[in-house]
Amino acid sequence: MIKEGSLVFPGDKLATSEELLPGYGTYDAGGEIISTLIGKFFVDRKHMSAEIKPITSIPLILKEGDVAICEVKQLTESMVIVELLHIAGKGRAIAGEKDGAIHISNISREYVSHPGRMYRIGDIIRAKIIQVEPAIQLSTIDESFGVIKSFCMNCRSPLVRKNSILECPSCERKEERKIANDYGEGNIDVR
């Protein structure tokens, strides 16, 4: 096994598959763990995997299970179209396509008659990526997913959570949304 902290290049042999599992920036090629990035080699002791910490900032590649912060851009009869703004816990820009969709069946565990009842254009939501290719599909079914910031449809003031409903402190309008369990707390990276 190569020494931890060593600078490695794509194609460098790091360890054998008997020693470590492939992790970020590595792959298994016939029993040898090979680097795919330029960076520093280290061992993730929790998962016993070979990992590469890149020395250059590379764009973030989306994968299933990532938690995305999105802005609602469009509503249709059966979908919510969103723009991915940020991936929770990642400090890099998203590479490639940034538009995704939440099908009506992936909005909530409860029956949803129209996506416009749960989300409005301009809402900031937290969602889980459930498919990347051929198009980004997301889900907000779990209680930690849903709207994390929303604005009044009447006066555009930020809405405040009152139990399971959102209320405008300016014009007192009440609005229904699929609300994340930490709505309004300001921590967008909660999973």
GIJOUR-V422244 format. One record per backbone hydrogen bond with DSSP energy under -1.0 kcal/mol. CO is the residue of the C=O (numbers start at 0). NH is the residue of the N-H. If there is no record, write none. Layout:
co=CO nh=NH
co=CO nh=NH
//
This chain:
co=2 nh=5
co=5 nh=40
co=7 nh=38
co=8 nh=11
co=11 nh=34
co=13 nh=1
co=14 nh=32
co=15 nh=19
co=20 nh=49
co=22 nh=25
co=23 nh=51
co=24 nh=35
co=26 nh=33
co=28 nh=31
co=30 nh=16
co=31 nh=28
co=32 nh=13
co=33 nh=26
co=34 nh=10
co=37 nh=54
co=38 nh=7
co=39 nh=52
co=40 nh=4
co=41 nh=50
co=42 nh=44
co=43 nh=47
co=43 nh=48
co=47 nh=20
co=48 nh=43
co=49 nh=22
co=50 nh=41
co=52 nh=39
co=59 nh=94
co=62 nh=65
co=65 nh=128
co=66 nh=87
co=67 nh=126
co=68 nh=84
co=68 nh=85
co=69 nh=124
co=70 nh=82
co=71 nh=121
co=73 nh=80
co=77 nh=103
co=78 nh=75
co=79 nh=101
co=80 nh=72
co=80 nh=73
co=81 nh=99
co=82 nh=70
co=85 nh=68
co=86 nh=89
co=92 nh=59
co=97 nh=83
co=99 nh=81
co=100 nh=137
co=101 nh=79
co=102 nh=105
co=103 nh=106
co=105 nh=139
co=113 nh=116
co=114 nh=117
co=114 nh=118
co=117 nh=177
co=119 nh=122
co=122 nh=71
co=123 nh=147
co=123 nh=148
co=124 nh=69
co=125 nh=145
co=126 nh=67
co=127 nh=138
co=128 nh=64
co=130 nh=136
co=135 nh=100
co=136 nh=129
co=136 nh=130
co=138 nh=127
co=141 nh=144
co=142 nh=180
co=145 nh=125
co=146 nh=179
co=147 nh=183
co=148 nh=123
co=149 nh=158
co=151 nh=155
co=156 nh=151
co=159 nh=166
co=161 nh=164
co=164 nh=161
co=165 nh=174
co=166 nh=159
co=167 nh=171
co=172 nh=167
co=174 nh=165
co=176 nh=178
co=177 nh=146
co=179 nh=182
co=181 nh=184
co=185 nh=187
//
